[in-house]
Amino acid sequence: VRVFDCGHDFFREVYQQFQDAKEEIVIMSFFMRPRLKMFTSQPGPSAAPDLSLTDLIVSAVRRQVHVWLMGWDNSASEKVLGYFQDHEYELLFEAVGTAHCNFLHLMLDTGRQFLGSVFYLPHIKSIVFDRSVAFVGGIDFTENRDDTWRHRRPNGRLVQLPWDQRHPTGNEKPWQDAMARIEGRVAEQVAMVLVERWWTYCDSIGLARAQVLRPVAAILDSTLWNVKGALHGSRWKDVQCSTMPRPGLLGRLKLQLHGQNASRSIRIETPKIQSEGLDPNPDVELRLSLEQQILVNITGLQALDRQIPQQIAFNFLGRRLTASLEAVTFDVYGSAVTAQWLPEGLAEATPATPAAQRCKVVMSGSNMWMGTASTIKESYDTYIGMIRNAKRFLYIENQYFSSDFPSASAECQHTHDPARAVLYSGAGNRLGEVLLDRIKRAVLLKEEFSVAFVFPLGTEPGAFYPNLRGAYCFEEVVENFCRSHGVERWRDYFSFFFLANAVEVPMLAPNESRRESRGAESSTSSAFYGVYTHSKIMVADDNIAYVGSANINDRSLLGDRDAELGAVVWAADGAGTAFPERLRSTLLRHHLGDLGYPKLSTARFAATMNEVANGNAEELRETMGISFPDGTFARGGTAKQLFGMEGLLNHAPLEDAAIPYPRSRVVAGGGGTDHWDWFQVDGVPRVPRLNGQLFPWSRKIWGMPAMTQIAQIFSKDFNYLQTSASVVASDSSDLQKPLFL
């Protein structure tokens, strides 16, 4: 297992894998721009991208490599988000041409039920080559993902846009993300997610609905959404199910015949674990020669919510026998056969042959997007298990923190009662509560345990308020609990952090109207900007790690909403530096910088991260007048709030803020995909010398969260609603007790 911090190195690796692929490439895409040049064929770190995903796919299919590409479409979100994948798929189909179209397989999944999904979708971002190398994580094949961990702007190697008020450097916003490359059996398991989704969709009423409504959808796309090429025939949709991806390996049956007979026939009952409605997996018949030991590959479909059995039945001389994990010899009418069943094709590790690492695919999803009979919540269960079982530290890096947990404060209590709550939460997942309980236990037992959580300083408009509410209330309840138990250094137990950068800019940058002057005569001008954190990472004690697409919110975790895919990796004793530690150290070596990382101690995890983050904050204060975690900007001897906040209902805007809303959100990294800005200060004594890009977060930076979009009033999937109701703190004694002590 190998980690890629940000998209630049990941895209280079994907380019090479496309060149090396021999038989099959499997792509499950949440968001992609096939014609955008994001891959580099030339060596050197500064080489600009010169190839698109379309270029790589066309090259592969012309070598007769099968490419399976599965996207999604639903009633509203895809059009609202402006992805228009119908048109992109049509252009890709035309680029391949009729001579090689049999090697390109395109699918837009619209859901498997009669009524299509309006709001939920498959959020999976994975690609598999020859079912032997898989990539899982959070990086999409689209704008601004081709960033490096340095997050420097301006950057001439990235997508070039006009220099204007939406793009002060001609670039899109900096993007922090991560992917894992996994080899071995788990790679085919990732591919089997696409295989099972493809088979179940082709057998579903959802496909029939989509085909019947194709003319209507084309007219609506053309008239309402103004989608270019919407009235094209979309010929690729006629052949979505004409060729099906081959089933995968379920296991191997080891057989050896003994006795006097030269050969015997055997029929193996392939496990019937396919999804409901699909034809049963066919049995395997073969003839076994005397003393010949063979491994029989047992292939078939496997429903994503069903497990491969630990036993397999086979028929030998009219008797039905059962092979299990241990080799057993069966004597039947003077002939004998030795059989051993290897689920997944792998024998269990022994002291003589230990496994270096163990990997497992984990998912979220339901029948709508995964074709399952039950709801899968493996992403949720993995996060909860890692938190509960952590002994020394937790490192979390996630785009969102939207969860349910108890609070007794005036603004954060009555979390699920819209009539009484100041900051209402519709979140149903309890990850926050479990995390809070683990912190409480550490405080009460005086354990050397801490949690460091890196998330965005600002998110996109729809999630901006939900994220702030979750972080605001969680930090508050941790601080209040610690102080009530005599712990003043509460940030040593739990701390939020964010990534940001400060760079030198020319005095005559195009963004003249957005400068601030500190009053000093100097030719130096610096700009501050937030880095958008999109990763979905959790590491516990350097022993177990999750990398995938699952955010910390209801959409990703509850299972009956978005579909998600990731991998959990365990370290093995005596295996050297295993993946969980390499993942954590790779990310933090970049976040903390060459001088900051040596200060990190896992024994004082959050405390030592705070030392580096506070050092960066002090450097920023001395040079640019920006102070974190207070969130102020000093100029001319006076300080004011740095980021303005403006709500729709009961919060007046902070008119005196240095950066008014909504520009404040954009500077923090929360602009849309193509909207980014920075905060420029002239007359600074020097360009800030930062150790990495880590800064301390506190609820003072933004102040009281404010609802910023009308959609947040009506949808619990944005998770929060704010009212003006007054509340009185209630008895909080029960809330102070950890559930798991």
Secondary structure, 3 states (H helix, E strand, C coil): CEEEECHHHHHHHHHHHHHHCCCEEEEECCCECCCCEEECCCCCCCCCCCEEHHHHHHHHHHCCCEEEEEEECCCCHHHHHCCCHHHHHHHHHHHHCCCCHHHEEEEEECCCCCCCCCCCCECCCEEEECCCEEEEECCCECCCCCCCCCCCCCCCCCCCCCCECCECCCCCCCEECEEEEEECHHHHHHHHHHHHHHHHHHCCHHHHHHHHCHHHHHHHHHHCCCCCCCCCCCHHHHHCCCCCCCCEEEEEEEEEEECCCCEEEEEECCCCCCCCCCCCCCCEEEEEEECCEEEEEEEECCCCCCCCCCCEEEEECCEEEEECCCCEEEEECCEEEEEEEEECCCCCCECCECCCEEEEEEEEECHHHHCCCCCEEHHHHHHHHHHHHCCCEEEEEECCCCCCCCCCCCCCCCCCCCCCCCEEECCCCCHHHHHHHHHHHHHHHCCCCEEEEECCCCCCHHHHHHHHHHHHHHHHHHHHHHHHCCCCCHHHCEEEEEEEEEEEECCCCCCHHHEEECCCCCCCEEEEEECEECCEEEEECCCEEEEECCCCCHHHHCCCCCEEEEEEEEECCCCCCCHHHHHHHHHHHHHHHHHHHHHCCHHHHHHHHHHHHHHHHHHHHHHHCEECCCCEEEECCEEEECECCCCCCCCCCCCCCCECCCHHHHHHHHCCCCCCCCEEEECCCCCCCCCCCEEECCCCCCCCCCCCCCHHHHCCCCCEEECCCCCCCCCCCHHHCCCCC
